[in-house]
Amino acid sequence: MSSFDIDNPAPPRRRPWTGIERAFAAVGLSGRALVIAAPAIWLTVFFLVPLAVVFGISLATKQFGKPPYSDLLTTEDGTVQLTLHLSNYVRLFTDSLYVAAYLNSIKIAFISTIFALLIGFPMAYFIARSSDRWRNILLMLVILPFWTSFLLRVYALTGFMRGNGVINQILGVFHIPPLVMMQTDFAVYVGIVYTYLPFMILPLFTNLVKLDGALLEASADLGGRPMRTFFSITLPLSMPGVIAGSMLVFIPAIGEFVIPSLLGGPETLMIGRVLWDEFFTNTNWPRAAAVAIAMLVVVVVPIMLLQKAQDAVQDTARAK
């Protein structure tokens, strides 16, 4: 480097976004605020606003016309009147149909989540402990069902479980009487577990692949049996993955409509089917909106309480 270059350094290069940054800074907007603003606007426009509209409809009453519900704000003699009706929410707690639908949806979603966990945990553990070459292949096989339509995958199950399906044909070869699987709760459980199993495996795999193998070796060196090692080391350290996978299965399963409609029978009452019937069969938009809002509360409130409990446990652990 010459003495001329030292005495006369090159001017700093002007970044192309400097002018834009200065313009936003002039109105009090920083780069961090802009990054947060994009998802905040998206959630507001496509989640909070529609949710507010649905909540408003739930406080109206059914009427014949377009739209098929009464107005919340009415004007008469120059005065604006706000009329809110809670009859739809009262009906949800007094009509046994809705209570049974909510309880049955929670039961089916809970049992399906347990089975998905029991099946998905060994698979995720096996994938996490596989070599890098086989790990990528096994992960691809887990994700492979997403390459086909959700509806086609559910229809494919009917070909396996119907009276003359693949399973009963195989049983017939061994002279075993055919099993009645379609139009039962069993078929609904199979459909939900099969459909949402990847949502259980992937969070578990993400957590288990980070598990330090030295901890397992130390437990074995200290005389710990495999089951004791699992319940004292592997399972506690994998709880974040267990909770994440369970939520990813339980939340969509509780409002499932397609699987109960195609695989379940008339006695398989779930809140998704009730919601569909209220909207499109009974044309009772306010009642359907109330059902949707109540279902959202049933799902979101336990998650908020669980998150609060997890934060309290983490704060206690940090304090120690």
DRENBA-449128 format. One record per residue (C-alpha): x, y, z; residue number from 0; residue in three letters. Coordinates in nm, 3 decimals, decimal comma, m for minus. Last residue first. Layout:
BEGIN
+---------+---------+---------+-----+------+
!       x !       y !       z !  nr ! rest !
+---------+---------+---------+-----+------+
!       X !       Y !       Z ! NUM !  ALA !
...
+---------+---------+---------+-----+------+
***
This chain:
BEGIN
+---------+---------+---------+-----+------+
!       x !       y !       z !  nr ! rest !
+---------+---------+---------+-----+------+
!  m3,181 !  m2,231 !   4,149 ! 319 !  LYS !
!  m3,342 !  m1,915 !   4,014 ! 318 !  ALA !
!  m3,302 !  m2,046 !   3,659 ! 317 !  ARG !
!  m3,493 !  m2,363 !   3,747 ! 316 !  ALA !
!  m3,773 !  m2,163 !   3,909 ! 315 !  THR !
!  m3,798 !  m1,936 !   3,604 ! 314 !  ASP !
!  m3,814 !  m2,242 !   3,377 ! 313 !  GLN !
!  m4,089 !  m2,399 !   3,586 ! 312 !  VAL !
!  m4,288 !  m2,074 !   3,585 ! 311 !  ALA !
!  m4,247 !  m2,041 !   3,208 ! 310 !  ASP !
!  m4,373 !  m2,397 !   3,163 ! 309 !  GLN !
!  m4,677 !  m2,328 !   3,382 ! 308 !  ALA !
!  m4,759 !  m2,015 !   3,181 ! 307 !  LYS !
!  m4,726 !  m2,209 !   2,857 ! 306 !  GLN !
!  m4,960 !  m2,477 !   2,989 ! 305 !  LEU !
!  m5,213 !  m2,216 !   3,100 ! 304 !  LEU !
!  m5,198 !  m2,051 !   2,756 ! 303 !  MET !
!  m5,238 !  m2,388 !   2,585 ! 302 !  ILE !
!  m5,533 !  m2,476 !   2,807 ! 301 !  PRO !
!  m5,700 !  m2,142 !   2,714 ! 300 !  VAL !
!  m5,637 !  m2,175 !   2,338 ! 299 !  VAL !
!  m5,820 !  m2,501 !   2,262 ! 298 !  VAL !
!  m6,145 !  m2,459 !   2,457 ! 297 !  VAL !
!  m6,146 !  m2,087 !   2,372 ! 296 !  VAL !
!  m6,119 !  m2,163 !   2,001 ! 295 !  LEU !
!  m6,398 !  m2,420 !   2,029 ! 294 !  MET !
!  m6,618 !  m2,160 !   2,197 ! 293 !  ALA !
!  m6,548 !  m1,912 !   1,917 ! 292 !  ILE !
!  m6,630 !  m2,173 !   1,649 ! 291 !  ALA !
!  m6,953 !  m2,284 !   1,820 ! 290 !  VAL !
!  m7,057 !  m1,919 !   1,858 ! 289 !  ALA !
!  m6,993 !  m1,862 !   1,487 ! 288 !  ALA !
!  m7,205 !  m2,168 !   1,403 ! 287 !  ALA !
!  m7,490 !  m2,035 !   1,618 ! 286 !  ARG !
!  m7,467 !  m1,691 !   1,453 ! 285 !  PRO !
!  m7,445 !  m1,845 !   1,102 ! 284 !  TRP !
!  m7,755 !  m2,061 !   1,130 ! 283 !  ASN !
!  m7,790 !  m2,180 !   0,773 ! 282 !  THR !
!  m7,927 !  m2,510 !   0,912 ! 281 !  ASN !
!  m7,746 !  m2,724 !   0,655 ! 280 !  THR !
!  m7,449 !  m2,506 !   0,554 ! 279 !  PHE !
!  m7,334 !  m2,322 !   0,867 ! 278 !  PHE !
!  m7,494 !  m2,524 !   1,146 ! 277 !  GLU !
!  m7,419 !  m2,856 !   0,977 ! 276 !  ASP !
!  m7,054 !  m2,764 !   0,918 ! 275 !  TRP !
!  m7,005 !  m2,659 !   1,282 ! 274 !  LEU !
!  m7,166 !  m2,981 !   1,404 ! 273 !  VAL !
!  m6,929 !  m3,178 !   1,178 ! 272 !  ARG !
!  m6,627 !  m2,997 !   1,320 ! 271 !  GLY !
!  m6,756 !  m3,039 !   1,676 ! 270 !  ILE !
!  m6,739 !  m3,414 !   1,657 ! 269 !  MET !
!  m7,015 !  m3,675 !   1,678 ! 268 !  LEU !
!  m6,917 !  m4,020 !   1,562 ! 267 !  THR !
!  m7,265 !  m4,174 !   1,598 ! 266 !  GLU !
!  m7,340 !  m4,131 !   1,227 ! 265 !  PRO !
!  m7,027 !  m4,332 !   1,142 ! 264 !  GLY !
!  m6,668 !  m4,228 !   1,104 ! 263 !  GLY !
!  m6,432 !  m4,275 !   0,809 ! 262 !  LEU !
!  m6,534 !  m4,010 !   0,556 ! 261 !  LEU !
!  m6,710 !  m3,755 !   0,777 ! 260 !  SER !
!  m6,493 !  m3,820 !   1,082 ! 259 !  PRO !
!  m6,176 !  m3,770 !   0,871 ! 258 !  ILE !
!  m6,295 !  m3,457 !   0,688 ! 257 !  VAL !
!  m6,414 !  m3,258 !   0,990 ! 256 !  PHE !
!  m6,129 !  m3,232 !   1,243 ! 255 !  GLU !
!  m6,172 !  m2,963 !   1,509 ! 254 !  GLY !
!  m6,011 !  m3,152 !   1,798 ! 253 !  ILE !
!  m5,759 !  m3,314 !   1,564 ! 252 !  ALA !
!  m5,612 !  m2,979 !   1,456 ! 251 !  PRO !
!  m5,517 !  m2,884 !   1,816 ! 250 !  ILE !
!  m5,426 !  m3,231 !   1,944 ! 249 !  PHE !
!  m5,164 !  m3,320 !   1,683 ! 248 !  VAL !
!  m4,951 !  m3,004 !   1,682 ! 247 !  LEU !
!  m5,004 !  m2,971 !   2,058 ! 246 !  MET !
!  m4,877 !  m3,324 !   2,119 ! 245 !  SER !
!  m4,573 !  m3,263 !   1,898 ! 244 !  GLY !
!  m4,478 !  m2,945 !   2,086 ! 243 !  ALA !
!  m4,531 !  m3,106 !   2,428 ! 242 !  ILE !
!  m4,330 !  m3,417 !   2,341 ! 241 !  VAL !
!  m4,054 !  m3,209 !   2,181 ! 240 !  GLY !
!  m4,023 !  m2,991 !   2,492 ! 239 !  PRO !
!  m4,037 !  m3,310 !   2,706 ! 238 !  MET !
!  m3,732 !  m3,468 !   2,537 ! 237 !  SER !
!  m3,491 !  m3,400 !   2,823 ! 236 !  LEU !
!  m3,730 !  m3,553 !   3,076 ! 235 !  PRO !
!  m3,786 !  m3,863 !   2,855 ! 234 !  LEU !
!  m3,423 !  m3,937 !   2,776 ! 233 !  THR !
!  m3,272 !  m3,894 !   3,123 ! 232 !  ILE !
!  m3,470 !  m4,046 !   3,414 ! 231 !  SER !
!  m3,739 !  m4,240 !   3,228 ! 230 !  PHE !
!  m3,511 !  m4,366 !   2,950 ! 229 !  PHE !
!  m3,215 !  m4,438 !   3,174 ! 228 !  THR !
!  m3,439 !  m4,637 !   3,409 ! 227 !  ARG !
!  m3,574 !  m4,837 !   3,115 ! 226 !  MET !
!  m3,223 !  m4,901 !   2,978 ! 225 !  PRO !
!  m3,083 !  m5,011 !   3,315 ! 224 !  ARG !
!  m2,855 !  m4,778 !   3,505 ! 223 !  GLY !
!  m2,536 !  m4,938 !   3,628 ! 222 !  GLY !
!  m2,326 !  m4,624 !   3,661 ! 221 !  LEU !
!  m2,157 !  m4,695 !   3,328 ! 220 !  ASP !
!  m2,499 !  m4,718 !   3,161 ! 219 !  ALA !
!  m2,600 !  m4,379 !   3,300 ! 218 !  SER !
!  m2,271 !  m4,228 !   3,184 ! 217 !  ALA !
!  m2,324 !  m4,371 !   2,836 ! 216 !  GLU !
!  m2,672 !  m4,220 !   2,818 ! 215 !  LEU !
!  m2,540 !  m3,881 !   2,928 ! 214 !  LEU !
!  m2,252 !  m3,904 !   2,681 ! 213 !  ALA !
!  m2,506 !  m3,944 !   2,401 ! 212 !  GLY !
!  m2,603 !  m3,579 !   2,434 ! 211 !  ASP !
!  m2,959 !  m3,534 !   2,310 ! 210 !  LEU !
!  m2,970 !  m3,283 !   2,023 ! 209 !  LYS !
!  m3,119 !  m3,541 !   1,783 ! 208 !  VAL !
!  m3,391 !  m3,605 !   2,041 ! 207 !  LEU !
!  m3,535 !  m3,252 !   2,022 ! 206 !  ASN !
!  m3,560 !  m3,216 !   1,646 ! 205 !  THR !
!  m3,675 !  m3,578 !   1,622 ! 204 !  PHE !
!  m3,957 !  m3,515 !   1,869 ! 203 !  LEU !
!  m4,066 !  m3,205 !   1,677 ! 202 !  PRO !
!  m4,064 !  m3,409 !   1,350 ! 201 !  LEU !
!  m4,234 !  m3,724 !   1,478 ! 200 !  ILE !
!  m4,552 !  m3,570 !   1,617 ! 199 !  MET !
!  m4,642 !  m3,362 !   1,312 ! 198 !  PHE !
!  m4,549 !  m3,665 !   1,101 ! 197 !  PRO !
!  m4,818 !  m3,869 !   1,284 ! 196 !  LEU !
!  m5,097 !  m3,626 !   1,190 ! 195 !  TYR !
!  m5,259 !  m3,821 !   0,906 ! 194 !  THR !
!  m5,201 !  m4,175 !   1,031 ! 193 !  TYR !
!  m5,306 !  m4,090 !   1,387 ! 192 !  VAL !
!  m5,617 !  m3,905 !   1,269 ! 191 !  ILE !
!  m5,722 !  m4,178 !   1,025 ! 190 !  GLY !
!  m5,660 !  m4,464 !   1,267 ! 189 !  VAL !
!  m5,858 !  m4,290 !   1,541 ! 188 !  TYR !
!  m6,144 !  m4,219 !   1,300 ! 187 !  VAL !
!  m6,145 !  m4,582 !   1,182 ! 186 !  ALA !
!  m6,168 !  m4,701 !   1,542 ! 185 !  PHE !
!  m6,456 !  m4,460 !   1,605 ! 184 !  ASP !
!  m6,659 !  m4,662 !   1,356 ! 183 !  THR !
!  m6,801 !  m4,611 !   1,005 ! 182 !  GLN !
!  m6,540 !  m4,844 !   0,856 ! 181 !  MET !
!  m6,372 !  m5,108 !   1,071 ! 180 !  MET !
!  m6,601 !  m5,411 !   1,069 ! 179 !  VAL !
!  m6,363 !  m5,706 !   1,060 ! 178 !  LEU !
!  m6,389 !  m5,992 !   0,814 ! 177 !  PRO !
!  m6,390 !  m6,348 !   0,952 ! 176 !  PRO !
!  m6,048 !  m6,518 !   0,954 ! 175 !  ILE !
!  m6,001 !  m6,795 !   0,697 ! 174 !  HIS !
!  m5,625 !  m6,723 !   0,666 ! 173 !  PHE !
!  m5,670 !  m6,588 !   0,311 ! 172 !  VAL !
!  m5,978 !  m6,404 !   0,435 ! 171 !  GLY !
!  m5,763 !  m6,199 !   0,672 ! 170 !  LEU !
!  m5,566 !  m6,068 !   0,374 ! 169 !  ILE !
!  m5,891 !  m5,975 !   0,199 ! 168 !  GLN !
!  m6,015 !  m5,809 !   0,517 ! 167 !  ASN !
!  m5,706 !  m5,586 !   0,532 ! 166 !  ILE !
!  m5,709 !  m5,496 !   0,162 ! 165 !  VAL !
!  m6,070 !  m5,389 !   0,150 ! 164 !  GLY !
!  m6,388 !  m5,589 !   0,096 ! 163 !  ASN !
!  m6,559 !  m5,462 !   0,410 ! 162 !  GLY !
!  m6,381 !  m5,126 !   0,414 ! 161 !  ARG !
!  m6,055 !  m5,072 !   0,603 ! 160 !  MET !
!  m5,783 !  m5,064 !   0,339 ! 159 !  PHE !
!  m5,966 !  m4,890 !   0,056 ! 158 !  GLY !
!  m6,113 !  m4,647 !   0,308 ! 157 !  THR !
!  m5,759 !  m4,556 !   0,409 ! 156 !  LEU !
!  m5,687 !  m4,438 !   0,054 ! 155 !  ALA !
!  m5,973 !  m4,189 !   0,083 ! 154 !  TYR !
!  m5,794 !  m4,029 !   0,380 ! 153 !  VAL !
!  m5,472 !  m4,003 !   0,180 ! 152 !  ARG !
!  m5,658 !  m3,858 !  m0,117 ! 151 !  LEU !
!  m5,814 !  m3,589 !   0,100 ! 150 !  LEU !
!  m5,478 !  m3,482 !   0,241 ! 149 !  PHE !
!  m5,338 !  m3,453 !  m0,110 ! 148 !  SER !
!  m5,002 !  m3,610 !  m0,180 ! 147 !  THR !
!  m4,652 !  m3,473 !  m0,122 ! 146 !  TRP !
!  m4,726 !  m3,450 !   0,250 ! 145 !  PHE !
!  m4,707 !  m3,831 !   0,266 ! 144 !  PRO !
!  m4,331 !  m3,811 !   0,187 ! 143 !  LEU !
!  m4,234 !  m3,615 !   0,501 ! 142 !  ILE !
!  m4,173 !  m3,926 !   0,711 ! 141 !  VAL !
!  m4,007 !  m4,108 !   0,421 ! 140 !  LEU !
!  m3,780 !  m3,806 !   0,366 ! 139 !  MET !
!  m3,684 !  m3,814 !   0,732 ! 138 !  LEU !
!  m3,591 !  m4,181 !   0,695 ! 137 !  LEU !
!  m3,369 !  m4,109 !   0,394 ! 136 !  ILE !
!  m3,198 !  m3,816 !   0,568 ! 135 !  ASN !
!  m3,130 !  m4,025 !   0,877 ! 134 !  ARG !
!  m3,000 !  m4,317 !   0,675 ! 133 !  TRP !
!  m2,701 !  m4,119 !   0,547 ! 132 !  ARG !
!  m2,644 !  m3,925 !   0,869 ! 131 !  ASP !
!  m2,634 !  m4,244 !   1,075 ! 130 !  SER !
!  m2,935 !  m4,337 !   1,285 ! 129 !  SER !
!  m2,983 !  m4,233 !   1,648 ! 128 !  ARG !
!  m3,224 !  m3,946 !   1,568 ! 127 !  ALA !
!  m3,420 !  m4,167 !   1,327 ! 126 !  ILE !
!  m3,462 !  m4,439 !   1,591 ! 125 !  PHE !
!  m3,568 !  m4,185 !   1,853 ! 124 !  TYR !
!  m3,822 !  m4,030 !   1,616 ! 123 !  ALA !
!  m3,968 !  m4,372 !   1,534 ! 122 !  MET !
!  m3,979 !  m4,475 !   1,900 ! 121 !  PRO !
!  m4,156 !  m4,145 !   1,989 ! 120 !  PHE !
!  m4,401 !  m4,147 !   1,698 ! 119 !  GLY !
!  m4,596 !  m4,461 !   1,782 ! 118 !  ILE !
!  m4,661 !  m4,390 !   2,151 ! 117 !  LEU !
!  m4,701 !  m4,018 !   2,079 ! 116 !  LEU !
!  m4,948 !  m4,076 !   1,795 ! 115 !  ALA !
!  m5,140 !  m4,314 !   2,022 ! 114 !  PHE !
!  m5,160 !  m4,050 !   2,297 ! 113 !  ILE !
!  m5,258 !  m3,777 !   2,049 ! 112 !  THR !
!  m5,536 !  m3,996 !   1,906 ! 111 !  SER !
!  m5,669 !  m4,055 !   2,258 ! 110 !  ILE !
!  m5,672 !  m3,680 !   2,330 ! 109 !  PHE !
!  m5,828 !  m3,581 !   1,996 ! 108 !  ALA !
!  m6,101 !  m3,845 !   2,028 ! 107 !  ILE !
!  m6,181 !  m3,745 !   2,387 ! 106 !  LYS !
!  m6,174 !  m3,369 !   2,317 ! 105 !  ILE !
!  m6,403 !  m3,415 !   2,017 ! 104 !  SER !
!  m6,638 !  m3,634 !   2,221 ! 103 !  ASN !
!  m6,658 !  m3,373 !   2,497 ! 102 !  LEU !
!  m6,725 !  m3,090 !   2,253 ! 101 !  TYR !
!  m6,986 !  m3,286 !   2,056 ! 100 !  ALA !
!  m7,159 !  m3,409 !   2,373 !  99 !  ALA !
!  m7,187 !  m3,052 !   2,505 !  98 !  VAL !
!  m7,314 !  m2,933 !   2,166 !  97 !  TYR !
!  m7,585 !  m3,197 !   2,143 !  96 !  LEU !
!  m7,677 !  m3,173 !   2,512 !  95 !  SER !
!  m7,814 !  m2,822 !   2,461 !  94 !  ASP !
!  m7,776 !  m2,603 !   2,771 !  93 !  THR !
!  m7,411 !  m2,504 !   2,745 !  92 !  PHE !
!  m7,408 !  m2,425 !   2,371 !  91 !  LEU !
!  m7,755 !  m2,269 !   2,393 !  90 !  ARG !
!  m7,629 !  m2,006 !   2,637 !  89 !  VAL !
!  m7,361 !  m1,911 !   2,385 !  88 !  TYR !
!  m7,618 !  m1,865 !   2,110 !  87 !  ASN !
!  m7,855 !  m1,676 !   2,340 !  86 !  SER !
!  m7,594 !  m1,413 !   2,419 !  85 !  LEU !
!  m7,752 !  m1,151 !   2,191 !  84 !  HIS !
!  m7,599 !  m0,806 !   2,151 !  83 !  LEU !
!  m7,796 !  m0,506 !   2,026 !  82 !  THR !
!  m7,616 !  m0,173 !   1,980 !  81 !  LEU !
!  m7,853 !   0,117 !   1,908 !  80 !  GLN !
!  m7,766 !   0,431 !   1,717 !  79 !  VAL !
!  m8,015 !   0,716 !   1,752 !  78 !  THR !
!  m8,140 !   0,937 !   1,466 !  77 !  GLY !
!  m8,497 !   0,814 !   1,487 !  76 !  ASP !
!  m8,382 !   0,454 !   1,465 !  75 !  GLU !
!  m8,036 !   0,336 !   1,372 !  74 !  THR !
!  m7,922 !  m0,023 !   1,411 !  73 !  THR !
!  m7,586 !  m0,171 !   1,505 !  72 !  LEU !
!  m7,562 !  m0,545 !   1,569 !  71 !  LEU !
!  m7,740 !  m0,632 !   1,248 !  70 !  ASP !
!  m7,932 !  m0,957 !   1,230 !  69 !  SER !
!  m7,808 !  m1,273 !   1,062 !  68 !  TYR !
!  m7,854 !  m1,447 !   0,727 !  67 !  PRO !
!  m7,669 !  m1,177 !   0,528 !  66 !  PRO !
!  m7,862 !  m1,167 !   0,305 !  65 !  LYS !
!  m8,207 !  m1,279 !   0,409 !  64 !  GLY !
!  m8,383 !  m1,498 !   0,659 !  63 !  PHE !
!  m8,278 !  m1,427 !   1,016 !  62 !  GLN !
!  m8,054 !  m1,587 !   1,274 !  61 !  LYS !
!  m7,952 !  m1,377 !   1,572 !  60 !  THR !
!  m7,638 !  m1,173 !   1,636 !  59 !  ALA !
!  m7,367 !  m1,208 !   1,903 !  58 !  LEU !
!  m7,195 !  m1,492 !   1,714 !  57 !  SER !
!  m7,173 !  m1,266 !   1,408 !  56 !  ILE !
!  m6,958 !  m1,020 !   1,605 !  55 !  GLY !
!  m6,726 !  m1,299 !   1,717 !  54 !  PHE !
!  m6,689 !  m1,412 !   1,355 !  53 !  VAL !
!  m6,604 !  m1,058 !   1,247 !  52 !  VAL !
!  m6,353 !  m1,018 !   1,532 !  51 !  ALA !
!  m6,189 !  m1,346 !   1,433 !  50 !  LEU !
!  m6,173 !  m1,229 !   1,071 !  49 !  PRO !
!  m5,995 !  m0,908 !   1,190 !  48 !  VAL !
!  m5,761 !  m1,088 !   1,430 !  47 !  LEU !
!  m5,648 !  m1,359 !   1,189 !  46 !  PHE !
!  m5,586 !  m1,246 !   0,828 !  45 !  PHE !
!  m5,548 !  m0,870 !   0,868 !  44 !  VAL !
!  m5,403 !  m0,860 !   1,219 !  43 !  THR !
!  m5,182 !  m1,164 !   1,174 !  42 !  LEU !
!  m5,036 !  m1,024 !   0,849 !  41 !  TRP !
!  m4,989 !  m0,677 !   1,000 !  40 !  ILE !
!  m4,803 !  m0,823 !   1,298 !  39 !  ALA !
!  m4,597 !  m1,050 !   1,070 !  38 !  PRO !
!  m4,469 !  m0,744 !   0,875 !  37 !  ALA !
!  m4,452 !  m0,500 !   1,168 !  36 !  ALA !
!  m4,198 !  m0,704 !   1,366 !  35 !  ILE !
!  m3,931 !  m0,662 !   1,098 !  34 !  VAL !
!  m4,024 !  m0,297 !   1,055 !  33 !  LEU !
!  m3,994 !  m0,232 !   1,429 !  32 !  ALA !
!  m3,650 !  m0,393 !   1,435 !  31 !  ARG !
!  m3,533 !  m0,174 !   1,148 !  30 !  GLY !
!  m3,639 !   0,137 !   1,334 !  29 !  SER !
!  m3,946 !   0,354 !   1,278 !  28 !  LEU !
!  m3,963 !   0,699 !   1,440 !  27 !  GLY !
!  m4,080 !   0,905 !   1,142 !  26 !  VAL !
!  m3,727 !   1,031 !   1,065 !  25 !  ALA !
!  m3,591 !   0,681 !   1,127 !  24 !  ALA !
!  m3,804 !   0,555 !   0,840 !  23 !  PHE !
!  m3,655 !   0,813 !   0,603 !  22 !  ALA !
!  m3,304 !   0,754 !   0,734 !  21 !  ARG !
!  m3,338 !   0,379 !   0,676 !  20 !  GLU !
!  m3,465 !   0,444 !   0,323 !  19 !  ILE !
!  m3,167 !   0,668 !   0,246 !  18 !  GLY !
!  m2,921 !   0,414 !   0,385 !  17 !  THR !
!  m3,074 !   0,120 !   0,197 !  16 !  TRP !
!  m2,831 !   0,126 !  m0,099 !  15 !  PRO !
!  m2,529 !   0,133 !   0,134 !  14 !  ARG !
!  m2,286 !   0,411 !   0,059 !  13 !  ARG !
!  m1,928 !   0,295 !   0,039 !  12 !  ARG !
!  m1,693 !   0,471 !   0,278 !  11 !  PRO !
!  m1,454 !   0,716 !   0,109 !  10 !  PRO !
!  m1,120 !   0,566 !   0,003 !   9 !  ALA !
!  m0,829 !   0,659 !   0,226 !   8 !  PRO !
!  m0,610 !   0,956 !   0,127 !   7 !  ASN !
!  m0,298 !   0,963 !   0,347 !   6 !  ASP !
!  m0,267 !   0,586 !   0,354 !   5 !  ILE !
!  m0,344 !   0,546 !  m0,017 !   4 !  ASP !
!  m0,084 !   0,815 !  m0,104 !   3 !  PHE !
!   0,176 !   0,645 !   0,117 !   2 !  SER !
!   0,146 !   0,338 !  m0,102 !   1 !  SER !
!   0,000 !   0,000 !   0,000 !   0 !  MET !
+---------+---------+---------+-----+------+
***
